[in-house]
Amino acid sequence: MDDKAHPEQRLDLRQLIDWLIADGLIETAEIEGLKRLALLHASSRERDLHPLVWIAERHLNSSLPPHAELGLETLTQWLAQRAGLPYRRIDPLNIDVDAVTEVVPKAYAARYRILPLAVTDQEVEFATAEPYEREWEADLGHVLRRGIRRVIANPQDILRYQDEFFGLTSSLRRARKGEGMEPVAGIGNVEALVQLGRSGKLDANDSHIVSIVDWLLQYAFDQRASDIHIEPRRDNGNIRFRIDGSLHTVYEMPTPILGAVVARIKALGRMDVVDKRRPQDGRVKSKTPAGQEVELRLSTMPTAFGEKLVMRIFDPQIVVRGLAELGFSSSDARQWREMTAQT
């Protein structure tokens, strides 16, 4: 159905269930029980859940071959197709966070459950999980004086990246204000950072710097990065992740802020934060969002614009994985065992 032909409204759980039934995605045996649960939905604590999330949490199987589970991503793709809008899986590595968070305040994005994904001179692309709520589209088009392109995305991803993107840029902006926006030459040691902190400008233990470091580590764990590279430059430095063997730039930030980030990580790794003139090694133990313990090996290298920091992420569970878990076929595993038995 064309979304423009549909009345302006947020998705209703019972209507969504009717659509799934009409499209033949729900088993006949599940229909009555699902409808009874849906009647309780409006008066329960679950009413704040997006309807797609509520249905995904029921762990239903599709009535269509190959009868796969109706997971959240599958349901999101189905909704996009039904509404006649493009489906988009949000990839934060391909998003200019600074640019997208400039076009709309977080409060407005949260109100309408939207997330800007891309910005050009002619158009802004927004992710939404509410294809039939269009009030914001005309308002933003008028304010931004650009075309608005809507795509359908996983509602949980939209909420999650709202918090991450706007939270990160907020911390960076406050850290920049802490600098007074004045270039600080050679801000390479902790004494300089502490002096700036005492003057109300910048400190390695400032809450905004702590927030940036926390975000950086959790973001790397979530993206399954094997390495984190923090590389200072003259004005702006790069933060890069190594994912599947390739380095990806995930953020650029002013070199003074990057220096405070490096100082914070060195302190966590019990390294000498004052000494910036020689390479150092350290280690930090942390936990992934899933609660799994990981170890980070830290290495610093002095450069002309500050310290470069590389963090290698070690997953303790990797060392106990079998050959099958590492991707070996049964024949490859047999050949490997035969070869190692001969040495």
N, C-alpha and C positions, 0 to 999 in steps of 0.2 A: 504494500500500500504506500502511495506517495505520502510523505509526512505532511505536506502542505494541505492535503485533502482531509487530514485528521483534525479534530477539534483541539484547541490549545489546552493542554493539561499535562500534569505529571502522570507517570505510569501508575496504573492501579493493579494491585496484585491479582485480584479476581479476573480482571479483563485480560491480563497477561496469561493467566492459566487457560482462559477460553481460547486465546490465540494459539497456544501450544497444542491444545486439543484439536483445534481446527486444522492445524498444520500436521497433525498426526505424529507429534513428538512424544506424547505421554501415553503410556500403556493404559488400556481400559481399566484394568484392575486398580490402578493408582488414582483414578479420577475422583471418586467419592471421598476417599480419605484426604486427598489434597484439598478439595473444596471445603471440607469441614475445618481443616487447619487454617485455611485462608480466612474463614469467618472470624476466627479468634485473633487473627493477625492485627486488625485495626485497634484492638483494645489492649494489646500486649506490649511489652518492652521492645519487641521486634519490629514495631511499626516504623522505627527510624531506619531499619535496614532497607536498602534498595531492593525492589522486588526480585531482580535478577539474582542478588546475593541470597535472598531467602529461598528461592527455588533451588539454587545450586547446593545449599546446605541440606536439602532433602536427599541428595545423592540418588536421584532418579536415573534410570537408564532410558535412552531413547527407544521408542517403539519401531524406529526405522533402522534397517541394517546399516552398520554392523552392531547396532544396539549398544553404542558406547554411552558412558555416563554423561549426563547433561551438566557438565562442569561450567564454571562461570565464563570461561573464555568461549566455549561453544555456544552458550546462551547469548553472549554479547554479539558474536558473529551472526547468529540467527536474527537478533533484533535489528542489527544494521541492515541485513538483507530485507527484512520485512518493512522497515521504514524507508528503504530506498536511499540510504546514506552510506558513504564509505566506512569500512571498518578500519580501525587503526590500533595496532599494539604499541603502546607507548614505550619508546626506547630513549631513556634519558641521555645516553651517550650521543644521540643525534640532535639534541635540543640545546639551543643557546639560552641558558637559564636567565642570564642578565636581560636579554631582549624580551623574552616572553613575560617576565614578571613586571616589566615596565608598562605593559599595555592595559593592565587591569589590577585594581587593588585585591588583596587576598580576601577581604570581607565580601566583596562582590562575587568573586569566583566561588567562594564557599556557599554563598546564598543560592546560587543557581547550579552548583555542582559542575562547574566547567573548569577547563584547564587549557590555557593557550599553549600551543605546541610549536608554532612557526610564525614568523613575522616577516613580511616583505613590504615594499613601498605601496603595493596595490592591495594586499590581502593579509588577513590574520586567520590562522587555522585554530579552531577550538575543538577540544575533545569534550563530549558530553555523553551521558548515559540516559538522557531524557530527550528523545528525538521529537516529542510533541510539545515541549515547552520552549516557545520561541520568542517570548517577550524580550529577553535580553539581547537577542540578535539584532533587532532594529535599533535598540538603544545604543549598543556598542558601535554599530555601523555608523550611526550619526555622530557619536563622540569621536571615534577614531578616524572617520572620513576614509574608510577603507572597506573593501569587501570582506564579508565574514563567511568563512568556509567551515561548516560543521562536519565532524566525523564522530563515529560512535566508538567508545573505548570502554574497557573494563571499569565499572564504577569504583571498585576498591583501589585500582591504580590511580584513578583521578584524585580521590581523596588523599591517598598516600603521597603522591607527588605534589599536590597542593602544599602539604605540610613541609615537604623536603625543599622544594624550590623556593617558596616564599620565606621559609625559615632561614635558609642559607643566605639569600640575598639580604634579609633583614640584619643578620649577624655581620655580613660584610659591610653593609652601609653604616652600621653603628661603629664598626672598627675603623672605617674610613673617616668618620666624623671624629673619632678619637685621635686620629692623626692630625686633625686640623687641616687636612688636605694639603699639607706642606710637604714637599719632597725632602726626605732625610737621607743625606749622602752616607753611604757606608753603614747603614743600620744593621751591623752584623754581629753585635755582641749583646749579652744579656744586660750589661750595665746601661747601655743606651736604651734598651727596651724598658728597663725599670725606671729610668729617668723620665721617659715619656709617660709612663704610667703614673708617676707621682705628679706630673703636671696636668693630669687628666686627659692624656692623649692615647697612649698605647702600651699594653703590657701583655707579656706572654701568658699570664694567668688570668687575663681579663675574661669575663664570662662569655663574651662573643667569640674570642679566640678558642676557648674551650669547646664551645658549640660547634665551631667549624671543624675542629679536630675530631670530635665525636661523629659528626656527619660524615667526614671523610672516611673514617674507618668502617662505619656501618655500611656506607655506600659501596666501598670496595668489597666487603664481604658479600653483600647482596648481588653484586655483579660477578662474583666468583673470580675476582682478579687474583693473579699470582704475585704481582708486584705493584707497588705504588712508587712513582717517581715524582719528587718535588724539585723543580728546576727553576732557580731564580734567573731573571734577566734584568736588563737595565731598568725598565719601568714596570713591566708586568711579567710575572713568572707563570709557569705552567704546572698543573697537576695532571699526571698521566697515569693510567692503569694499563697493565699488561693483561690482556684477556685473550685466551687461546693463542698465545704466542705473539700477538700484535699489540703495539702500544697505541692507546687511544687518549687523546687530550680530552679531559672531562671538565676542566675549569681553568680559567685564567684569573689571576688576582694580583693586586699591586704587590710589588716585591717587599715593601716594608711589612705588610700583613703576612706574606709568605714567610718572612724571617721570624715573626712571632709564632707562626704555626710550627716551624721547624724547632724553635726553642722549646715549645710546649712538648713536642714529641720526644725531644732529647731528654727532657726532665723525666718524662714517663719511663724512658729507657735507662735511667740512672747514668746518663752520660754527662760529661763536663760541658755544661751549657755556656760557660765562659770562654772556653778554648775553641776558637773558630779557625785556627791556622793549621790544624793537622787532621787527617782522617781519623774517625772514631767508629767503634762498633758498639752495639747494644742490643737489647732484646726487650720485648713487651709481651705480656700475655693478656689476651682480651677474649671476648665472647661474641659470636655471631648473633644476628637477630633470632636465630633458632635456639640459642643457648649453648651452642657447641664451643668448646674452648679451642682457641687457636693461638699460635705463637708468631710474633713478628720479629724478624731479624733486621736490625737497623744498621745502615752504613752511611756515613757522611763524608763529603769531599769538599774542601774549600774551593771556591771559584771567585772570579773577579767581582761578582755581584752578590755574594753571600754563599751560604752552604747549600750544596745539593744533597738531598736525602733520598735514599732508596730503602724501601721497606719490602722485604720478602715475606710473604704470608705462607706459613706452614700449617697444614691440616694434619694433626696427629693421626687421624683415622686412615690417611692414605697409606701409611707404612704397614698397616695390617690388612690391606685389601688383597684379595686373591687375583690370579691372572685373568679370570673371567671378568671381574669388576674393572680391570684395567683395559678391557677391550680386546683381549686375546680370544681368538676362536679356539675351539677344542683342538684342531689340528696344530695351530700355532703354539698352543700351550704344551702339547705333547712334544713338538720339536724342541721347544725351549728347554723342557726338562731333560730330554735326551742330550742336548748340547751341554748343559751345565753338569750333567752326571759324568761326562767324559773329561772334564777339566779338573 
